[in-house]
């Protein structure tokens, strides 16, 4: 029985990155022997065990055979004659198919160290094509390591294109798709995730609403980058700079999907794209099983982001409508996320990346101003039911009118 450190821990150690999780492969053992040694079985599909002290995962070396469609269509074999090389060859990328023995020696049968040096994300073997989740994983790794200069190998892109053409991605379940996109949104360059999916033709199958944005023009005076897909990815880059929240990044990614539904004869203008976005955002979120908080914020941003851009022009009644429609008084933290998405959208344009966005600060001030209503005093005034709500709104509106007047009227010389 021999144990080896494998996968991401070996890869990140060689890259000089912090190792946050360690996985192990056990060669020459059996489930009964693992249990006898104090390990706790936890694997459902194949033998995985928790170490009795460290609680790290130890998996028996295994081979696998494709038995059906999708990521779950596999059977596994874990006999004690399965070698380390047999186990490593089933892995996705060469840089993930290395192992380290107890003496610190690197076992690298598939040239992962060379690909680390060349900064290539390359598949280990043709078996890569048997698991469609790997398309999403490769795109996610590209988003993670883009800063280091990594790219997906041409032959791996070609294999991924073949997988898409063969319909493998059509068998992905919503929960796995969501898990991968959420993790990708948390990477330093989630826009690369989108670009890789587009390069291998998976974007049009998994996220057709986003794919349709590429090639749709916008008015050059407002969008020097012209292309709506390009603008979307630029906005996503800005969202990364503004917030670590994957919810903010997700909503930013979807904020303009309605522009792909604009009639061609109306290009490059996109009047009412906000309304066109709503059913598309809802459909996408339902298809990939996005959590409710992600869906709600994405819907908010799609519907109201242009109102935020026009904040300084809005009438007090419209400002109050935006605050109420976004449930700002009960969910101020979500309204702050909304403002970050709008700022990312505004900055996601060529030449606008570092431009100030006073609209967000104005809305923050407007929210505090409208919020500064003495609810207790209104209650003491005998208001209740609908009358109570009407009076709260009347006073909030009055506060906003005073705010607008103070901004519109210049101070005396």
Secondary structure, DSSP 8 states (H G I E B T S, - for coil): -EEEEETHHHHHHHHT------EEEEES--HHHHHHTT-EE--SSS-EEE-TTT--EEEE--EEEE-SSSTT-EEEE--TT--HHHHHTTSSBGGGS-EE-TTS-EE-TT-HHHHHHHTEE-BSSGGGGG-THHHHHHHHHHHHHGGGT-EE-HHHHHHHHHHHHTTGGGG--HHHHHHHHHHHHTSTTHHHHHHHHHHTT-HHHH-HHHHTTTT-B--TTT-TT-BHHHHHHHHHHHHHHH---HHHHHHHHHTTGGGGGS-GGGTT--TTHHHHHHHHHHHHHHHTT--HHHHHHHHHHHHHHHHHHTGGG--HHHHHHHHHHTTTTT-HHHHHHHHHHHHHHHHSSTT-TT---HHHHHHHHHHHHHH---HHHHHHTT--HHHHHHHHHHHHHHHHHHHHHHHHS----
